[in-house]
Amino acid sequence: MLYSEKTPASLDEIRARVARALHRHPLCREVRFEIVSTPRTRKGGNWTISIQAVAPDALWEASEIVSDIQEAYELAVVAESRAA
């Protein structure tokens, strides 16, 4: 069993963190993206980002920002509510 030191976060929290981080970089303010949940892997990843619009001069910076956030956060497991 792998121990993950990533911080659990909801899709909305991850989306907000990515948006804020990209907005702080002058070249990345116009980047358009989508957060997508994925099946958990052996490395623990369970979400990814789909960059839908990025200027060529911002690609490197946007990729680095996203990579840093992916290393820090994992998608929180949400308890399912069951009808009684």
Wavefront OBJ file of the C-alpha trace (Angstrom):
o trace
v 0.000 0.000 0.000
v 1.341 3.397 -0.970
v 1.185 6.235 1.507
v 0.239 9.473 -0.174
v 1.448 12.735 1.264
v -0.808 14.658 -1.062
v -3.502 16.860 0.398
v -7.047 15.682 -0.345
v -9.150 18.259 -2.186
v -12.441 18.332 -4.068
v -12.583 18.941 -7.823
v -13.812 22.470 -7.088
v -10.893 23.127 -4.710
v -8.354 21.814 -7.229
v -9.967 23.849 -10.011
v -9.778 27.001 -7.880
v -6.133 26.384 -6.927
v -5.132 25.831 -10.552
v -7.020 28.945 -11.662
v -5.386 31.105 -8.973
v -1.915 29.746 -9.698
v -2.250 30.299 -13.437
v -3.681 33.776 -12.941
v -0.646 34.793 -10.837
v 1.666 34.213 -13.821
v 1.387 37.000 -16.425
v 1.762 34.624 -19.391
v -0.801 32.129 -18.054
v -3.743 34.393 -17.276
v -5.609 33.413 -20.450
v -5.082 29.642 -20.099
v -8.352 27.698 -20.315
v -8.450 24.287 -18.654
v -10.659 21.553 -17.275
v -9.992 19.292 -14.282
v -10.876 15.658 -14.962
v -11.085 12.856 -12.416
v -9.340 9.654 -13.477
v -8.984 6.166 -12.003
v -6.388 5.963 -9.235
v -2.990 4.723 -10.392
v -0.163 2.978 -8.547
v 1.454 6.391 -8.221
v -1.702 7.682 -6.553
v -2.877 10.074 -9.262
v -6.609 10.394 -9.590
v -7.119 13.593 -11.538
v -5.588 15.333 -14.500
v -5.909 18.617 -16.295
v -6.940 19.188 -19.863
v -5.511 22.457 -21.173
v -7.906 23.718 -23.816
v -6.330 27.044 -24.704
v -2.803 28.237 -24.056
v -0.538 30.661 -25.873
v 2.675 29.049 -27.167
v 4.840 31.293 -24.962
v 2.868 30.205 -21.860
v 2.932 26.443 -22.435
v 6.073 25.719 -20.388
v 4.997 27.854 -17.440
v 1.440 26.476 -17.430
v 2.754 22.907 -17.521
v 5.087 23.570 -14.581
v 2.324 25.172 -12.521
v -0.042 22.259 -13.178
v 2.679 19.719 -12.411
v 3.390 21.328 -9.037
v -0.290 21.261 -8.107
v -0.656 17.642 -9.251
v 2.205 16.675 -6.940
v 0.520 18.387 -3.989
v -3.150 17.371 -4.241
v -5.234 14.266 -4.717
v -8.932 14.101 -5.345
v -10.723 13.608 -2.035
v -12.887 10.531 -1.740
v -16.442 11.674 -1.240
v -18.629 9.462 0.886
v -21.705 8.349 -0.995
v -25.005 9.007 0.715
v -27.427 6.110 0.651
v -31.179 6.440 0.785
v -32.584 4.644 3.814
l 1 2 3 4 5 6 7 8 9 10 11 12 13 14 15 16 17 18 19 20 21 22 23 24 25 26 27 28 29 30 31 32 33 34 35 36 37 38 39 40 41 42 43 44 45 46 47 48 49 50 51 52 53 54 55 56 57 58 59 60 61 62 63 64 65 66 67 68 69 70 71 72 73 74 75 76 77 78 79 80 81 82 83 84
